Amino acid sequence: MTSGVSLKTLTEAGEILGVSYFTVRRLVLAGHLSSVNIGARIMVSEAEIFRVASQGTGPRRGAAHRPEAAVAAR
């Protein structure tokens, strides 16, 4: 009997979210993304990935340092 929950690895979650494995790992460690441990693997449910994706990731790092961002802010 299966529960119908689709679990993804951190690499797969990163591909869906458009971020790196390390960013997903940081989200898990910070408690922003719920995960489960299956043996030595950290897995994230697809529903949890889409929950985080719908919230957005906030401003991009370094956006204030790009010349076009400074011009647009004026």
N, CA, C and O atoms as a printed pandas DataFrame, in Angstrom:
     atom_number atom_name residue_name chain_id  residue_number  x_coord  y_coord  z_coord
0              1         N          MET        A               1    0.843   -1.168    0.000
1              2        CA          MET        A               1    0.000    0.000    0.000
2              3         C          MET        A               1    0.893    1.237    0.000
3              4         O          MET        A               1    1.794    1.347    0.831
4              5         N          THR        A               2    0.652    2.169   -0.922
5              6        CA          THR        A               2    1.430    3.400   -0.992
6              7         C          THR        A               2    0.570    4.579   -0.565
7              8         O          THR        A               2   -0.651    4.556   -0.716
8              9         N          SER        A               3    1.213    5.599   -0.036
9             10        CA          SER        A               3    0.477    6.758    0.452
10            11         C          SER        A               3    0.260    7.807   -0.627
11            12         O          SER        A               3   -0.537    8.725   -0.436
12            13         N          GLY        A               4    0.953    7.692   -1.759
13            14        CA          GLY        A               4    0.777    8.646   -2.842
14            15         C          GLY        A               4    1.616    9.905   -2.685
15            16         O          GLY        A               4    1.470   10.841   -3.471
16            17         N          VAL        A               5    2.489    9.946   -1.690
17            18        CA          VAL        A               5    3.359   11.099   -1.500
18            19         C          VAL        A               5    4.592   10.920   -2.377
19            20         O          VAL        A               5    5.257    9.885   -2.331
20            21         N          SER        A               6    4.886   11.938   -3.174
21            22        CA          SER        A               6    6.054   11.879   -4.043
22            23         C          SER        A               6    7.217   12.580   -3.353
23            24         O          SER        A               6    7.141   13.773   -3.057
24            25         N          LEU        A               7    8.289   11.842   -3.099
25            26        CA          LEU        A               7    9.466   12.401   -2.445
26            27         C          LEU        A               7   10.562   12.650   -3.470
27            28         O          LEU        A               7   10.742   11.879   -4.412
28            29         N          LYS        A               8   11.285   13.738   -3.268
29            30        CA          LYS        A               8   12.371   14.120   -4.164
30            31         C          LYS        A               8   13.653   14.289   -3.358
31            32         O          LYS        A               8   13.612   14.637   -2.178
32            33         N          THR        A               9   14.785   14.041   -3.997
33            34        CA          THR        A               9   16.071   14.291   -3.360
34            35         C          THR        A               9   16.302   15.805   -3.338
35            36         O          THR        A               9   15.570   16.559   -3.979
36            37         N          LEU        A              10   17.310   16.236   -2.607
37            38        CA          LEU        A              10   17.627   17.662   -2.561
38            39         C          LEU        A              10   18.060   18.178   -3.934
39            40         O          LEU        A              10   17.779   19.322   -4.291
40            41         N          THR        A              11   18.741   17.333   -4.692
41            42        CA          THR        A              11   19.144   17.713   -6.055
42            43         C          THR        A              11   17.920   17.912   -6.931
43            44         O          THR        A              11   17.830   18.899   -7.662
44            45         N          GLU        A              12   16.972   16.977   -6.861
45            46        CA          GLU        A              12   15.739   17.095   -7.650
46            47         C          GLU        A              12   14.933   18.314   -7.211
47            48         O          GLU        A              12   14.366   19.017   -8.047
48            49         N          ALA        A              13   14.879   18.568   -5.906
49            50        CA          ALA        A              13   14.160   19.740   -5.391
50            51         C          ALA        A              13   14.799   21.016   -5.927
51            52         O          ALA        A              13   14.098   21.956   -6.303
52            53         N          GLY        A              14   16.123   21.047   -5.963
53            54        CA          GLY        A              14   16.826   22.205   -6.499
54            55         C          GLY        A              14   16.517   22.443   -7.961
55            56         O          GLY        A              14   16.356   23.585   -8.390
56            57         N          GLU        A              15   16.434   21.363   -8.731
57            58        CA          GLU        A              15   16.097   21.490  -10.156
58            59         C          GLU        A              15   14.698   22.071  -10.323
59            60         O          GLU        A              15   14.478   22.908  -11.199
60            61         N          ILE        A              16   13.759   21.642   -9.501
61            62        CA          ILE        A              16   12.386   22.153   -9.577
62            63         C          ILE        A              16   12.340   23.622   -9.178
63            64         O          ILE        A              16   11.659   24.422   -9.820
64            65         N          LEU        A              17   13.064   23.978   -8.117
65            66        CA          LEU        A              17   13.051   25.346   -7.609
66            67         C          LEU        A              17   13.969   26.282   -8.394
67            68         O          LEU        A              17   13.853   27.503   -8.285
68            69         N          GLY        A              18   14.878   25.713   -9.183
69            70        CA          GLY        A              18   15.808   26.532   -9.946
70            71         C          GLY        A              18   16.965   27.054   -9.101
71            72         O          GLY        A              18   17.516   28.122   -9.369
72            73         N          VAL        A              19   17.323   26.283   -8.075
73            74        CA          VAL        A              19   18.440   26.646   -7.196
74            75         C          VAL        A              19   19.359   25.443   -7.053
75            76         O          VAL        A              19   19.060   24.355   -7.545
76            77         N          SER        A              20   20.476   25.650   -6.376
77            78        CA          SER        A              20   21.437   24.562   -6.218
78            79         C          SER        A              20   21.047   23.612   -5.086
79            80         O          SER        A              20   20.186   23.908   -4.257
80            81         N          TYR        A              21   21.714   22.469   -5.088
81            82        CA          TYR        A              21   21.568   21.494   -4.004
82            83         C          TYR        A              21   21.867   22.160   -2.662
83            84         O          TYR        A              21   21.163   21.935   -1.677
84            85         N          PHE        A              22   22.915   22.977   -2.634
85            86        CA          PHE        A              22   23.341   23.609   -1.384
86            87         C          PHE        A              22   22.310   24.604   -0.864
87            88         O          PHE        A              22   22.130   24.732    0.347
88            89         N          THR        A              23   21.632   25.310   -1.767
89            90        CA          THR        A              23   20.580   26.231   -1.356
90            91         C          THR        A              23   19.419   25.464   -0.744
91            92         O          THR        A              23   18.868   25.884    0.274
92            93         N          VAL        A              24   19.042   24.350   -1.349
93            94        CA          VAL        A              24   17.968   23.523   -0.799
94            95         C          VAL        A              24   18.375   23.000    0.568
95            96         O          VAL        A              24   17.565   22.986    1.495
96            97         N          ARG        A              25   19.612   22.574    0.699
97            98        CA          ARG        A              25   20.115   22.077    1.996
98            99         C          ARG        A              25   20.043   23.171    3.060
99           100         O          ARG        A              25   19.662   22.911    4.201
100          101         N          ARG        A              26   20.412   24.392    2.679
101          102        CA          ARG        A              26   20.317   25.520    3.623
102          103         C          ARG        A              26   18.872   25.776    4.026
103          104         O          ARG        A              26   18.599   26.066    5.191
104          105         N          LEU        A              27   17.941   25.672    3.077
105          106        CA          LEU        A              27   16.517   25.856    3.389
106          107         C          LEU        A              27   16.035   24.798    4.380
107          108         O          LEU        A              27   15.270   25.099    5.296
108          109         N          VAL        A              28   16.487   23.560    4.189
109          110        CA          VAL        A              28   16.120   22.482    5.104
110          111         C          VAL        A              28   16.707   22.740    6.490
111          112         O          VAL        A              28   15.996   22.651    7.491
112          113         N          LEU        A              29   17.995   23.058    6.552
113          114        CA          LEU        A              29   18.663   23.277    7.838
114          115         C          LEU        A              29   18.094   24.480    8.584
115          116         O          LEU        A              29   18.080   24.498    9.814
116          117         N          ALA        A              30   17.625   25.486    7.845
117          118        CA          ALA        A              30   17.043   26.678    8.466
118          119         C          ALA        A              30   15.587   26.464    8.874
119          120         O          ALA        A              30   14.999   27.309    9.549
120          121         N          GLY        A              31   15.003   25.332    8.466
121          122        CA          GLY        A              31   13.622   25.037    8.824
122          123         C          GLY        A              31   12.592   25.636    7.884
123          124         O          GLY        A              31   11.399   25.621    8.189
124          125         N          HIS        A              32   13.028   26.167    6.740
125          126        CA          HIS        A              32   12.095   26.748    5.767
126          127         C          HIS        A              32   11.490   25.703    4.841
127          128         O          HIS        A              32   10.489   25.959    4.173
128          129         N          LEU        A              33   12.099   24.532    4.805
129          130        CA          LEU        A              33   11.651   23.447    3.938
130          131         C          LEU        A              33   11.654   22.165    4.762
131          132         O          LEU        A              33   12.707   21.718    5.217
132          133         N          SER        A              34   10.482   21.577    4.952
133          134        CA          SER        A              34   10.373   20.349    5.742
134          135         C          SER        A              34   10.922   19.169    4.951
135          136         O          SER        A              34   10.749   19.087    3.735
136          137         N          SER        A              35   11.581   18.261    5.653
137          138        CA          SER        A              35   12.163   17.096    4.997
138          139         C          SER        A              35   12.009   15.869    5.881
139          140         O          SER        A              35   11.649   15.961    7.054
140          141         N          VAL        A              36   12.294   14.715    5.283
141          142        CA          VAL        A              36   12.319   13.463    6.024
142          143         C          VAL        A              36   13.627   12.759    5.703
143          144         O          VAL        A              36   14.147   12.874    4.593
144          145         N          ASN        A              37   14.147   12.039    6.663
145          146        CA          ASN        A              37   15.360   11.247    6.450
146          147         C          ASN        A              37   14.950    9.809    6.183
147          148         O          ASN        A              37   14.204    9.210    6.957
148          149         N          ILE        A              38   15.439    9.270    5.093
149          150        CA          ILE        A              38   15.233    7.871    4.766
150          151         C          ILE        A              38   16.624    7.274    4.661
151          152         O          ILE        A              38   17.312    7.427    3.652
152          153         N          GLY        A              39   17.021    6.596    5.717
153          154        CA          GLY        A              39   18.403    6.137    5.799
154          155         C          GLY        A              39   19.303    7.348    5.898
155          156         O          GLY        A              39   19.114    8.203    6.763
156          157         N          ALA        A              40   20.274    7.423    5.020
157          158        CA          ALA        A              40   21.197    8.554    5.006
158          159         C          ALA        A              40   20.741    9.660    4.056
159          160         O          ALA        A              40   21.396   10.697    3.951
160          161         N          ARG        A              41   19.629    9.444    3.369
161          162        CA          ARG        A              41   19.146   10.415    2.380
162          163         C          ARG        A              41   18.156   11.382    2.998
163          164         O          ARG        A              41   17.338   11.005    3.837
164          165         N          ILE        A              42   18.240   12.632    2.573
165          166        CA          ILE        A              42   17.272   13.656    2.967
166          167         C          ILE        A              42   16.316   13.812    1.794
167          168         O          ILE        A              42   16.743   14.073    0.670
168          169         N          MET        A              43   15.031   13.655    2.054
169          170        CA          MET        A              43   14.020   13.726    1.007
170          171         C          MET        A              43   13.010   14.815    1.342
171          172         O          MET        A              43   12.746   15.100    2.510
172          173         N          VAL        A              44   12.447   15.420    0.292
173          174        CA          VAL        A              44   11.473   16.492    0.443
174          175         C          VAL        A              44   10.242   16.121   -0.380
175          176         O          VAL        A              44   10.363   15.644   -1.509
176          177         N          SER        A              45    9.064   16.340    0.187
177          178        CA          SER        A              45    7.847   16.019   -0.567
178          179         C          SER        A              45    7.642   17.055   -1.669
179          180         O          SER        A              45    8.011   18.221   -1.526
180          181         N          GLU        A              46    7.048   16.605   -2.763
181          182        CA          GLU        A              46    6.781   17.491   -3.887
182          183         C          GLU        A              46    5.858   18.626   -3.463
183          184         O          GLU        A              46    6.023   19.759   -3.915
184          185         N          ALA        A              47    4.890   18.335   -2.600
185          186        CA          ALA        A              47    3.969   19.372   -2.118
186          187         C          ALA        A              47    4.729   20.453   -1.349
187          188         O          ALA        A              47    4.419   21.638   -1.476
188          189         N          GLU        A              48    5.709   20.055   -0.563
189          190        CA          GLU        A              48    6.514   21.009    0.197
190          191         C          GLU        A              48    7.362   21.865   -0.740
191          192         O          GLU        A              48    7.529   23.061   -0.504
192          193         N          ILE        A              49    7.891   21.270   -1.789
193          194        CA          ILE        A              49    8.670   22.016   -2.774
194          195         C          ILE        A              49    7.805   23.090   -3.419
195          196         O          ILE        A              49    8.229   24.238   -3.553
196          197         N          PHE        A              50    6.593   22.718   -3.817
197          198        CA          PHE        A              50    5.714   23.682   -4.473
198          199         C          PHE        A              50    5.212   24.743   -3.495
199          200         O          PHE        A              50    4.935   25.871   -3.905
200          201         N          ARG        A              51    5.092   24.404   -2.215
201          202        CA          ARG        A              51    4.720   25.399   -1.205
202          203         C          ARG        A              51    5.792   26.475   -1.120
203          204         O          ARG        A              51    5.486   27.667   -1.113
204          205         N          VAL        A              52    7.041   26.052   -1.056
205          206        CA          VAL        A              52    8.148   26.997   -0.983
206          207         C          VAL        A              52    8.252   27.797   -2.283
207          208         O          VAL        A              52    8.504   29.001   -2.247
208          209         N          ALA        A              53    8.063   27.144   -3.419
209          210        CA          ALA        A              53    8.140   27.824   -4.711
210          211         C          ALA        A              53    7.080   28.912   -4.820
211          212         O          ALA        A              53    7.339   29.964   -5.405
212          213         N          SER        A              54    5.901   28.679   -4.273
213          214        CA          SER        A              54    4.827   29.664   -4.368
214          215         C          SER        A              54    5.092   30.885   -3.500
215          216         O          SER        A              54    4.521   31.949   -3.738
216          217         N          GLN        A              55    5.956   30.745   -2.492
217          218        CA          GLN        A              55    6.287   31.867   -1.616
218          219         C          GLN        A              55    7.362   32.757   -2.218
219          220         O          GLN        A              55    7.549   33.886   -1.763
220          221         N          GLY        A              56    8.063   32.278   -3.220
221          222        CA          GLY        A              56    9.146   33.053   -3.818
222          223         C          GLY        A              56   10.411   32.931   -2.992
223          224         O          GLY        A              56   10.401   32.381   -1.890
224          225         N          THR        A              57   11.489   33.445   -3.531
225          226        CA          THR        A              57   12.768   33.320   -2.857
226          227         C          THR        A              57   13.289   34.650   -2.347
227          228         O          THR        A              57   14.385   34.693   -1.788
228          229         N          GLY        A              58   12.553   35.734   -2.516
229          230        CA          GLY        A              58   13.005   37.037   -2.051
230          231         C          GLY        A              58   13.910   37.707   -3.069
231          232         O          GLY        A              58   14.082   37.205   -4.180
232          233         N          PRO        A              59   14.488   38.839   -2.695
233          234        CA          PRO        A              59   15.341   39.556   -3.639
234          235         C          PRO        A              59   16.611   38.768   -3.936
235          236         O          PRO        A              59   17.152   38.090   -3.063
236          237         N          ARG        A              60   17.070   38.863   -5.150
237          238        CA          ARG        A              60   18.280   38.155   -5.548
238          239         C          ARG        A              60   19.494   38.798   -4.900
239          240         O          ARG        A              60   19.588   40.019   -4.778
240          241         N          ARG        A              61   20.403   37.957   -4.495
241          242        CA          ARG        A              61   21.634   38.425   -3.868
242          243         C          ARG        A              61   22.423   39.260   -4.873
243          244         O          ARG        A              61   22.603   38.846   -6.018
244          245         N          GLY        A              62   22.887   40.416   -4.458
245          246        CA          GLY        A              62   23.706   41.262   -5.306
246          247         C          GLY        A              62   22.921   42.154   -6.245
247          248         O          GLY        A              62   23.526   42.871   -7.042
248          249         N          ALA        A              63   21.602   42.140   -6.185
249          250        CA          ALA        A              63   20.796   42.947   -7.103
250          251         C          ALA        A              63   21.071   44.435   -6.921
251          252         O          ALA        A              63   21.039   45.187   -7.894
252          253         N          ALA        A              64   21.337   44.867   -5.707
253          254        CA          ALA        A              64   21.579   46.285   -5.446
254          255         C          ALA        A              64   22.931   46.738   -5.997
255          256         O          ALA        A              64   23.166   47.940   -6.118
256          257         N          HIS        A              65   23.811   45.819   -6.329
257          258        CA          HIS        A              65   25.136   46.176   -6.810
258          259         C          HIS        A              65   25.225   46.236   -8.323
259          260         O          HIS        A              65   26.269   46.597   -8.865
260          261         N          ARG        A              66   24.151   45.889   -9.010
261          262        CA          ARG        A              66   24.181   45.947  -10.465
262          263         C          ARG        A              66   23.801   47.353  -10.908
263          264         O          ARG        A              66   22.873   47.943  -10.353
264          265         N          PRO        A              67   24.498   47.899  -11.895
265          266        CA          PRO        A              67   24.208   49.266  -12.344
266          267         C          PRO        A              67   22.767   49.454  -12.801
267          268         O          PRO        A              67   22.177   50.502  -12.538
268          269         N          GLU        A              68   22.184   48.464  -13.479
269          270        CA          GLU        A              68   20.802   48.626  -13.972
270          271         C          GLU        A              68   19.812   48.683  -12.807
271          272         O          GLU        A              68   18.768   49.325  -12.920
272          273         N          ALA        A              69   20.126   48.018  -11.684
273          274        CA          ALA        A              69   19.260   48.069  -10.512
274          275         C          ALA        A              69   19.318   49.455   -9.874
275          276         O          ALA        A              69   18.305   49.951   -9.382
276          277         N          ALA        A              70   20.489   50.080   -9.877
277          278        CA          ALA        A              70   20.647   51.407   -9.301
278          279         C          ALA        A              70   19.912   52.446  -10.148
279          280         O          ALA        A              70   19.292   53.358   -9.602
280          281         N          VAL        A              71   19.974   52.318  -11.462
281          282        CA          VAL        A              71   19.294   53.249  -12.346
282          283         C          VAL        A              71   17.788   53.104  -12.211
283          284         O          VAL        A              71   17.070   54.104  -12.197
284          285         N          ALA        A              72   17.298   51.869  -12.110
285          286        CA          ALA        A              72   15.860   51.624  -11.989
286          287         C          ALA        A              72   15.315   52.148  -10.671
287          288         O          ALA        A              72   14.140   52.504  -10.586
288          289         N          ALA        A              73   16.146   52.201   -9.649
289          290        CA          ALA        A              73   15.700   52.654   -8.340
290          291         C          ALA        A              73   15.541   54.166   -8.263
291          292         O          ALA        A              73   14.894   54.666   -7.343
292          293         N          ARG        A              74   16.114   54.901   -9.204
293          294        CA          ARG        A              74   16.053   56.382   -9.182
294          295         C          ARG        A              74   14.738   56.916   -9.606
295          296         O          ARG        A              74   14.546   58.132   -9.636
